[in-house]
Amino acid sequence: MVESSPSPLPERAIYGFVLYLGSQFGFFLYCLWAFIPEEWLHSIGLTYWPQKYWALAVPIYLLVAIVITAVLLFGVNMNNTAPLNSLDNFTDVYAQGQKTTDSHKGGIPRLKDVSISEVNKMFYLSHTS
């Protein structure tokens, strides 16, 4: 029986360590390829390498893809959010009938749910003065 422990199983720990070493080695090779001149690479017989353009282009493309993904995710979430006057914004039965009076005057108020309509009125709807 496996106990509930935050530490990984030995097999997973070994896989993680090998993945860590592999990623460090790959980054080291990437840095060598990016910074060593082409002539030096050709002199030791390494001739089949991508152009140096890709040393900057791939990370920039990845960053742009991450930013575009974040913007699209934000847009999709905003599009799927119900409007403030939607019937989908309601409270459950447990939030109904809570005591709203303070037991002690001047004391800390009771803990309670604030209805979504009160939050919408306070933050989002225009105040008419």
C-alpha positions as CSV (number, residue, x, y, z in Angstrom):
1,M,0.0,0.0,0.0
2,V,1.4,3.4,-1.0
3,E,1.4,6.0,1.7
4,S,0.3,9.5,1.1
5,S,3.7,11.2,0.7
6,P,4.7,14.4,-1.2
7,S,8.0,12.7,-2.3
8,P,7.9,11.0,-5.7
9,L,8.4,7.3,-6.1
10,P,12.0,6.3,-6.7
11,E,11.3,5.5,-10.4
12,R,9.7,8.9,-11.0
13,A,12.6,10.6,-9.2
14,I,15.1,8.9,-11.5
15,Y,13.1,9.8,-14.6
16,G,13.0,13.4,-13.3
17,F,16.7,13.5,-12.7
18,V,17.5,12.1,-16.1
19,L,15.1,14.6,-17.7
20,Y,16.8,17.4,-15.8
21,L,20.3,16.3,-16.9
22,G,19.1,15.9,-20.5
23,S,17.6,19.4,-20.6
24,Q,20.7,20.9,-19.1
25,F,22.9,19.1,-21.6
26,G,20.6,20.2,-24.5
27,F,20.7,23.8,-23.3
28,F,24.5,23.6,-23.1
29,L,24.7,22.3,-26.7
30,Y,22.3,25.1,-27.8
31,C,24.5,27.7,-26.2
32,L,27.6,26.2,-27.8
33,W,26.0,26.2,-31.2
34,A,24.6,29.7,-30.8
35,F,27.9,31.3,-29.7
36,I,30.7,29.4,-31.5
37,P,31.4,30.8,-34.9
38,E,30.6,28.8,-38.0
39,E,34.2,28.5,-39.1
40,W,35.2,26.8,-35.8
41,L,32.4,24.3,-36.2
42,H,33.4,23.6,-39.8
43,S,37.0,23.1,-38.8
44,I,36.2,20.3,-36.4
45,G,33.9,18.6,-38.9
46,L,30.5,19.8,-37.8
47,T,29.0,21.1,-41.0
48,Y,25.4,20.1,-40.9
49,W,23.9,22.7,-38.5
50,P,21.0,25.0,-38.8
51,Q,21.6,28.7,-39.6
52,K,22.4,31.0,-36.7
53,Y,19.2,32.9,-37.5
54,W,17.3,30.1,-35.8
55,A,19.2,30.6,-32.6
56,L,17.2,33.7,-32.0
57,A,14.1,33.0,-34.1
58,V,13.0,29.9,-32.3
59,P,13.0,31.4,-28.8
60,I,11.3,34.5,-30.1
61,Y,8.6,32.5,-31.9
62,L,8.0,30.5,-28.8
63,L,7.6,33.6,-26.7
64,V,5.2,35.2,-29.2
65,A,3.2,31.9,-29.3
66,I,2.9,32.0,-25.5
67,V,1.8,35.6,-25.5
68,I,-0.8,35.0,-28.2
69,T,-2.0,31.9,-26.4
70,A,-2.5,33.9,-23.2
71,V,-4.3,36.7,-25.0
72,L,-6.6,34.2,-26.8
73,L,-7.3,32.3,-23.5
74,F,-8.2,35.6,-21.9
75,G,-10.5,36.5,-24.8
76,V,-12.2,33.1,-24.8
77,N,-12.8,33.3,-21.0
78,M,-14.2,36.8,-21.4
79,N,-16.4,35.7,-24.2
80,N,-17.7,32.7,-22.2
81,T,-18.5,34.8,-19.1
82,A,-22.1,35.4,-18.5
83,P,-23.2,39.1,-18.5
84,L,-24.1,40.8,-15.3
85,N,-27.8,40.6,-15.8
86,S,-27.8,36.9,-16.8
87,L,-29.9,34.4,-14.9
88,D,-26.8,32.2,-14.6
89,N,-25.5,34.5,-11.9
90,F,-27.4,33.2,-8.9
91,T,-26.8,32.1,-5.4
92,D,-27.3,28.6,-4.0
93,V,-29.8,27.6,-1.3
94,Y,-27.1,27.7,1.4
95,A,-26.6,31.4,0.9
96,Q,-30.2,32.3,1.5
97,G,-31.6,33.3,4.9
98,Q,-28.3,34.2,6.6
99,K,-28.3,36.5,9.6
100,T,-27.4,40.0,8.6
101,T,-27.7,41.7,12.0
102,D,-24.7,42.0,14.2
103,S,-24.8,40.3,17.5
104,H,-22.7,43.0,19.1
105,K,-22.8,46.6,18.2
106,G,-19.4,47.9,17.2
107,G,-18.0,44.4,17.0
108,I,-16.7,42.3,14.1
109,P,-19.6,41.4,11.7
110,R,-20.6,37.8,11.2
111,L,-19.1,35.9,8.4
112,K,-21.5,35.6,5.5
113,D,-21.8,35.2,1.7
114,V,-22.2,38.3,-0.3
115,S,-24.7,37.9,-3.1
116,I,-23.5,38.3,-6.6
117,S,-26.0,41.1,-7.2
118,E,-24.6,43.1,-4.3
119,V,-21.1,42.6,-5.7
120,N,-22.2,43.6,-9.2
121,K,-24.0,46.7,-7.9
122,M,-20.9,47.7,-5.9
123,F,-18.2,47.2,-8.4
124,Y,-19.6,47.2,-11.9
125,L,-22.9,49.1,-12.2
126,S,-22.8,52.8,-12.6
127,H,-23.6,54.9,-9.5
128,T,-26.4,57.4,-10.0
129,S,-25.9,60.4,-7.7
